[in-house]
Amino acid sequence: MSETIKTDVLIIGAGPCGLFAVFELGLLDIKAHLIDILDKVGGQCAELYPEKPIYDIPGVPMVTGQGLTDQLMEQIKPFHPNFHLGEMVEKVEKIGDPGFRITTDAGKVFECKVVVIAAGGGSFQPKRPPVPGIEAYEGTSVFYAVRKMEQFRDKNLIIVGGGDSALDWTLNLHPIAKRITLVHRRDDFRAAPHSVEQMRALVASGKMDLRIGQVTALEGADGVLTAATLKGNDNAVETIACDMMLPFFGLTMKLGPVGDWGIALENNLIPVETSAFETSVPGIFAIGDINTYPGKIKLILCGFHEGALMAQKAHRYVYPEKRLVFQYTTSSSSLQKKLGVN
């Protein structure tokens, strides 16, 4: 059992709303740790549309999903938040009034006074391709994300998909893999044109293979992949020797274990009251796309507003003896000092 990590607030979800919550809490001297199932910060913005323009952030005519994430990370630097990425919260227990113990699937244990759920539509789970028996190979020969490139060194690798993830990893792993075969159901790719050009150049020079079709079966015992059967669009069947497979079929949103945390749910969303966006459990808040209330609009700017009001109420739990004096960053020298601007 790892040593318990103690903090004022634990934020579940490191998308834009979770990141901005760090800022609002930090202004009130409240320390936060963040947990996210993805291996990077930014939530949907960074994972699903890093290059897609966003036009409705107040005062910012246009910013990409990744650009917004980068700016939020810069904004919260003065508060030194701690991130725990590639982990999912499995258990939330009430241990005080207020007080919570949170356990992740990586075995980390946190104790805090306030929990903020900023998990978007829930946790991102990779979409599993419809290949019979693929579960037996997951985690040993079949991977839905690349955590360490080294594990693919000198391997015969099949990458399945036609989007940015599939093409990016084809190009990134090509120098270290023994051989890469890219499989896509059609000869048309959704990835960045430059990446597609690079891939086609490698195929043309015989440095990698491209197959148009689908993986229909896997071979190998005890989770160790030895070959994959491919069915082409012309119905021709081919068996390709391989050690590992990386399917990139996108991500699906799942509520995950939130339903087991003792919080009232409504159509897989968390109902909150609108003075502070607190859930049915005192001390647990929900902000952003995962919450619901009359008039709710799923916009990033609404999540920012919810984070600001949440922080005011969180202060009461973290500092019950302290009176909260509202201040503006434009005129408060103490807030400016915290931000390192005076």
ABEGO torsion letter per residue (X at the ends): XBBBBBBABBBBEABAAAAAAAAAAAAAGBBBBBBBABABBGEAAAAABAABBBAABBGBABBBAAAAAAAAAAAAAAAGBBBBBGBBBABBBBABOBEBBBBBAAGBBBBBABBBBAAEAEBBBBBBBBBBGAAAABGAABBABBABAAAABGBBBBBBEABAAAAAAAAAAAAABABBBBBBABBBBABBAAAAAAAAAAAAAGABBBBBEBBABBBEBGGBBABBBBBBAAGBBBBBBBABBBBBAEBBBBAEAAAAAGBBBBGGBBBBBAAAGBBABBGBBBBEAABBBBGBBBBAAAAAAAAAAAAAAAAAAABAABBBBBBBAAABAAAAAAAGAX
